[in-house]
Amino acid sequence: MGIRVAVAGASGYAGGELLRLLTGHPEFDLVAATAHRQAGQPLDSVHPQLTGLDPTFAATTVDVLADADLVFLALPHGESAALAARLPAQVRVVDLGADHRLVDGDAWTRYYGGTHAGAWTYGLPELPGQRERIATATRVANTGCYAATIVLALAPLIAAGAADPADVVVVAASGTSGAGRAAKTHLLASEVAGDLSPYKVGAHQHVPEIKQATGATGLSFTPVLAPMPRGILATVTARPTGEVDPRAVLAPAYADAPFVHLLPEGRWPHTAATLGGNACHLQATVDVDSGRLIVVAALDNLGKGAAGQAVQNANLMFGLPETTGLSCFGVAP
């Protein structure tokens, strides 16, 4: 028996992707997958891609989860904290929700509402020093999907003093799975197909997380819903502090990062190339007219933006190579 793993909220999109990754992981053994309304139902009744996976959904209770060595919480924002607080201290937890990402309680109240549950170790290994912090943590807060994309594009530029942290503008498009599995009229195929639409303009909940992780002090973020199931493409622009080659900053920052790839000059990221993998693809240039730095980033919002990132963090927490059970390669066409 390997490391015993449970997934709470396993009926959602991120939960389903976690289950898929765990079935191929050489060290993690799935012992429980929990849900609310689907409790008692076979896993493949909700996730047909997992046909043949034996367990049924259990109810989401502390008793079910506490028997594991590691628990992934793939629950809606605001639902993880109360459950995590009741789990035994020896059970390691990776929370895919937002409950423990923010250090600033006022920022939590402003963007999410309710009581701030406190911050855990932030789960983005590619940030300086973060691998070491994650490796010694028992509680890790996984990044938000937009946040992962934008932070990877922006953080090295601000850290190097190459970009003005007070002047950052981001436009990013995400597939519909980023909104979760709950039935919503604006996510129906007839509403989404052939359409691009902005949402939460000027008030997206990932803004304080991005600022916290990058050191940005002024951030304008416009998210866009794209007619595709999964994937994020972010265009990040910032005012340079001088003569800057953004590629020369990004290349050394990710030289030892197995899942972050700065593409060869002239090749731009696109979402299909990251589908099903745990990679983030980056490209950068300087706008010839405005002089602004431009970084374009693509990743799978259910991979590096959620489940893949969670497994990467869990690997580090248990002293495994961070690549264990994960691929940096996408599935195409």
Summary of the structure (lengths in Angstrom):
residues: 333
radius of gyration: 19.2
end to end distance: 36.7
largest distance: 60.6
contacts: 1161
relative contact order: 0.15
helix: 30%
strand: 24%
